[in-house]
Amino acid sequence: MQKVWGHDKIAYGGDYNPEQWPEDTWEEDMRLLALAHVDILTINVFSWAALQPSEEEYRFEKLDKIVELAKKHHMKVCFATSTGAHPAWMAKKYPEILRTDFNGRKRKFGGRHNSCPNSLVYRKYSVRLAEKLAQRYQRYGNIIAWHISNEYGGECYCENCEKAFRVWLKDRYQTLEELNRAWNTSFWGHTFYDWDEIVLPNQQSEHIDEDHTMAQTISIDYRRFNSDSILECFRLEYDAVKKYTPDIPVTTNLMGAYKPLDYHKWGKYMDFVSWDNYPSNEDSISAIAFNHDLMRGVGGGKPFVLMEQTPSQQNWQPFNALKRPGVMRLWSYQAVAHGSDAVMFFQMKRSIGSCEKYHGAVIDHAGHEHTRVFREVAQLGAELDKLGGEILGSVGTAKAALMFDWENWWAVEYSAGPSVSLKYHDEVMKYYAALHSQNIPVDLVGEEDDLSGYKLVVAPVFYMTKPGVDVRIREFVKNGGTFVTTFFSGYVDENDLVVIGGYPGKLRDILGIWVEETDALPDTKKNSFVYDGKTYIAELLCDIMHLEGAKALAEYQEDFYANTPVVTCNSFGKGQAYYVGTRSEEAFYTKLMGEICMRQQILPAAEAPSGVEAVERVRNKEHYLFLLNHQEEPEEFALTKAGTDLLTDTTYQKNDSIKLSPKGVAILKWVEE
């Protein structure tokens, strides 16, 4: 069993900030948290100013008391390093620590994400604080994880970053000749003859606005550089705490499909992945599940930690609606179903001031246990106590993989055409939702990940094919796998330079097609095609292609390219490669993905009614099937396997009927013979 950290059950708790409250309230907090079955606290997240009031002075007395309080009440601790926001004195004395925004404006002290990641001052003092914390608390027995900083993010465009960018570029390209080739600087006379001539790509140089750039490769490289710069800050603190506590795992809380940071690269340097889940009430079941699966994928398929969610409402949505009764429990179990070995909240106790004072908490401003939210939290805590060590360390069972790649995301949306309406994440979600709605397990992988364990790989809008990726896909299909991709795929290399010889570039032989032109349709215009006797819409982009060995499965119905292929399938080696040359509708994706999975014998986790999510985790021969009813009405259906519900101790035989209440959950366990 591969446990995330040193806990013998699904960890339950979250962010606790007693430093914001008088000490005489702490014991009452502990009483309430014990009633809620809380067993882990994330502490010290934003205490840098309190811990270091001046350059050479450190004060740990209050933190000592907090640490001892947790120990006294038998709480495990996820220990944060407090470096998510620097102190005011540091900004005053060392203004170079402050970030510069996209428009070139220097920030003043305030907010968070406010430190330049390439500031030597920031790196010096953040690492020093992390090291002092690890040294001071290394023998405190209840620490089960280090939590570096908090929700890393944002960008900086200051002189520190400009100088560091040039160093990063020298390391990547070695020579100016190679940089000029990769950046295609002969265009518009951008050739560089000295490294110091290179400036940052922002509103003052290459950008029309944040989303549109005149030099895509430069802007993509700056995104790579920014992600790497912030990652380096994490790694420096990682090394600092590992120096004194080598056996305690280290993480930082990621944020799902967060565009600025390449989490596939980050996952390689984290002992385990953790993340913060804050959907709105309007988000689809698939949209929430996607982020869980993405975070599991970033961590190499291992269990992850749900580090934050709100017990009730958020503070930053346009409309901060309450989580309806049962939703917090349902979404918590959804996280566990998709791979989390913890259920944690922000926050344990509501603050009384600033922007998060109306963000949900276990302990409300009322200050007692007699609230709906507290009762729901306590109920879930009791259930997690009952589950004990069940489920911990179990993993997913997917034979279908969906590619989601950050560099591809950046490249697609920086591209000068073909359509402003083309959004990479949206296109990937269409295929994910088609699989998820049929309860087919899916792994989210990057372009560099191993594909050999899958039967199906789907790569929507696979625009940027980095070195070796086409080779792995070619081998995957030759060996019997099924590959699915779409319009705007195979166009460019890792430098955003077009692969000459016809679209889809290095994927052309695998797919057996040549795309001659692409028609970009305005939002008000649609084409159509007939697939398996039913008409579906064709919108956004319409590839006009020629068959080079592939078979046409559907043809356009309108315009001058009527009767030309739009959906194709090519036999390649022992496998097949599908190409979808347009964007269509939910019913089409559901049908296509369902048919492909059926042919490849990729089975759903369970047969269940629409709106009931079925997800399976496996540990050795132990199987855990989660059945999650996201509907407002009860659902009843027959089970295809026997098992015992771990929440109710009810044993079911094959074909027995199970009834789930609205927002209800069942976790069926069975053991292979």
C-alpha positions, 0 to 999 in steps of 0.5 A, a space after each residue: 500500500 502506497 500511503 500519501 503520508 503518515 496517517 492511518 485513515 483518510 485525513 480530515 481537517 484543514 487550515 487552522 489560524 489560531 494566531 488570528 484569535 485570542 489564546 483563551 479561545 483556542 481550547 474551545 476551538 479544539 473542543 469543537 474540532 474534536 466534535 467534528 472528528 477533525 484529526 489534522 490541522 494545516 497551520 502557519 500558512 500566512 504567519 511570515 510577518 508574525 514570525 519575522 518582524 524584522 530582518 534579523 529577528 524571529 519570534 516563534 513563541 506563539 507558534 510553539 504554543 500552537 504546535 503544542 496545542 495540536 500535540 496536546 489534542 492528538 492532531 496531526 499537522 500539515 506544517 506550512 512555511 508561511 512564505 506565500 506573502 512577504 512582510 511589509 518591512 521587507 517590501 519597504 527595505 527591499 523594493 526589488 522584491 515586489 512584482 511588476 505587472 503585465 503592463 509594466 507597473 511596479 506593485 506596492 506591498 499588499 495582497 499575496 502572490 506579491 513576491 518576484 520569484 526571481 528576487 534574490 532577497 525573496 529567495 534568501 529569506 523564504 529559504 531561511 524561514 523554511 530552514 529555521 522552521 524545519 530545524 526548530 520543529 524537526 522532533 515534533 512527532 505529529 508533522 506528517 507533511 510540509 506545505 511549502 508556501 500557498 497556491 503559487 501563481 501569477 507572473 512578474 515582469 520586472 528587471 530581476 525576471 528580465 535578467 533571469 529570462 536571458 540566463 534561462 534562454 542561454 541554458 535552453 538554446 546555448 547560442 543566439 543563432 539557435 535562439 534566432 532560428 527557434 524564434 523565427 526572428 527573421 520575421 519583422 526584423 527581430 534578429 538578436 545579436 546580443 543576449 541583452 537585446 532580449 526584453 520581456 514579452 508583455 504589453 510594452 513589447 510583443 503583446 497586443 493584450 494579455 491573450 494576443 502576442 505578435 511573437 508566439 514563441 517568445 511568449 510561450 518561452 516566457 510562460 515556460 520560464 515563469 513556471 520554472 522560476 516559481 517552481 525553483 522557489 518551491 524546490 529551494 524551500 523543499 531542500 531546506 526542510 528536507 535537510 532536517 526532516 528527510 522522511 517527512 513528505 513535502 507538497 504545495 497546494 495546486 489549483 487544478 487546471 491553472 493555466 500559468 503553471 505547468 503542473 506536469 513538470 511540478 508533479 515531478 518535484 513533489 513528494 505528493 500532489 495536493 490541490 484546492 477544489 473550489 467549483 461553483 454550484 453551476 459546474 458540471 459533474 464532469 468539470 469537477 471530476 476532470 480537475 481531480 483526475 488531472 491532479 492525480 495524473 500530475 502526480 503520476 497516477 498516485 493518490 493525492 490530497 484534497 488540501 482545501 475545499 469550502 464546507 459551505 460558501 466561497 468568498 470570491 465567486 460573483 454569487 457566493 451560493 451556499 452548498 446545498 445540504 448533502 453537497 459537501 459530503 457528496 463532493 468530498 466523496 467524489 474527491 476520494 473516489 478519484 484518488 484523494 486520501 484526505 478531505 480537508 477544508 479551508 477553513 477551520 474557523 471563520 476570520 472576522 476581517 478582510 476578504 475571507 471573513 465570509 468564506 465558509 468554515 467548520 466553526 462559524 461566526 456563531 462560535 458553536 456546533 449548532 449550525 447545519 454546516 457543522 452537523 454535516 461536517 461532523 457526520 462526514 467526519 464520523 463516517 471517515 472514522 468508520 472507514 478507517 484505513 480502507 481505501 488508503 493507497 488504492 489507485 485507479 483502473 483506467 485503460 483510457 487516457 486523455 492528453 492535457 498538456 500545458 505547453 500545448 494549451 499556451 501555444 493553442 491560445 497564443 496562436 494568431 488564428 484560426 479562431 478567437 473562439 478556440 479554447 484548448 481546455 474547452 475542447 479537451 473537456 468535451 471528450 473528457 465529459 463524453 467518457 466520464 458521463 458513461 462512467 469510463 475511467 480516464 487518466 489525464 496524461 501529458 505528452 511525455 507520459 508512458 502510453 503503453 498501459 492504455 488501450 485508448 489515447 485521446 489528444 484533442 487539439 494536439 497542436 504542438 507535437 514535441 520531440 519523440 511524442 509522435 514516435 510514442 503514438 506511432 508505436 502505441 497504435 502499431 501495437 494495437 492501441 486506438 488514438 483519437 485526435 482532432 482539428 488543429 493537431 500536429 501543426 507545430 514543433 516545440 518552438 511553435 514552428 510549423 512542421 512543413 510538408 502538410 498538416 497534421 505534420 508528424 501525425 500524418 502517416 498515423 492518421 492517413 489524411 492530409 488537411 489542405 485547408 481549415 474553414 473558421 466559422 463564426 459563432 453564428 454559422 454551422 455546418 453539419 455531417 451525418 454519422 451512423 445515420 444521425 445528423 450532427 452539427 459541425 462548428 468552430 473549425 472545419 478541416 478540408 482534408 484528403 484521404 491517404 489510406 484512412 476511411 471516411 466515417 462522415 462527410 460535410 453536408 454543406 458549403 463548397 466542401 460538402 461530401 468531403 471527409 470530416 470524421 475518419 479512421 485509419 488502420 495503422 499496424 495492429 491499431 486504429 487512429 481516428 480524426 475528428 475534423 470539426 467541433 460537434 455536440 455532446 451527443 456525437 462525442 458520447 456516441 463516438 467515445 462509447 463505440 470506440 470503448 466498446 470495441 476496445 473492451 474498455 468497460 465503465 466502472 459500473 452501469 448506472 443511471 444518468 447523473 450517478 457517477 461510478 468510480 473505482 479504486 483498487 488496492 491489490 485485490 481489494 476493489 472499492 466502487 463509489 456510487 455518487 448520486 448527483 441528482 435531486 431525486 433518489 435513484 434505484 438500479 441493479 448492481 452488476 457485482 456483489 459487494 458490501 457498502 462500507 458506509 452502511 454495512 449492507 451486503 449486496 448480491 449481483 443483480 440486487 437493487 441499490 437505492 441512493 438518496 438525493 446526493 447519496 453515496 455508497 462505497 461498495 467493497 469486494 475482493 477478487 478471488 
